[in-house]
């Protein structure tokens, strides 16, 4: 887990979190006019239907202004990004997009099917939102790969010693030992998710601790336990970090994921200030500094793509 979940996911999670909340939706959208092409980006067409869906999406975000014009410009930029993502082969997977969609639904106290209904009623559509998610997740990875953000890897011994001398003392962070409890929901049985979520929530009060977790799992149908081992606070996945910070009686609240319904058990936690912890903290700090310039790099990359593209607005 520590090797997979790096601090760079904070940026991706921030993109996916979005800046709007699901609320009352506008009245059912009027019937769409005949489909017309309103822009072409390197032979990729953007239609008035695409623009209408994005404008509806902007209304959900409580955006103001000429939403049709804003929507068209956003879609032109997304087309440039999508084409470049495809060219270099750095698109996220369908399962990653679906998992992000499910997390967003959960964060708004909705099931995936309920969120789909809300988006359809608002005139956005689930597929349009998922296409937006795919670009939003893939583009930062591409920018980071292009400009080197998050690619430093481990600090050398000399760099570590230099940083320790500069800081006078080793930084302190929290070290967690974690287990992952998964109430499995097969892909073919997503309809049982709510029932499994209720079952998982109820089980938390009966969790005996990490030493007895395997025996505990045998009392339930299709429950698996994964030992995640030692994880430093800066390495916590952004979607789990707030739940760990609010954990009660040794377990976090549940989350719906592509595997099913999960929660984490905190086997142990302590404050540490050894060299390993120091390196992790320093790398997280460095990544934060690199990401502060990520918007500038994104704009630079996008402008380069735009200068080479054939864009026709009709």
Protein Blocks (a to p, Z undefined) as FASTA:
>chain_A
ZZmmcfklmmmmmmmnopadcdddddddddddddddfbdeehiacdfklmmmmmmmmmmn
opacjfklmmmmmmmmmmmmmmmmmmnopaccfklmmmmmmmmmmmnopafklmmmmmmm
nonopmlmmmmmmmmmmmmmmmmmmnopoilmpadfklmmmmmmmnopacdddddddddd
dddddfklmmmmmmmmmmmmmmmmmpgbjklmmmmmmmpghiacddebjadfklpcfklm
mmmmmpgehiacddddfklpcddddfbacddfbfklmmmmmmmmmmmmmmmmmmmmmmmm
mmmmmmmpccddZZ
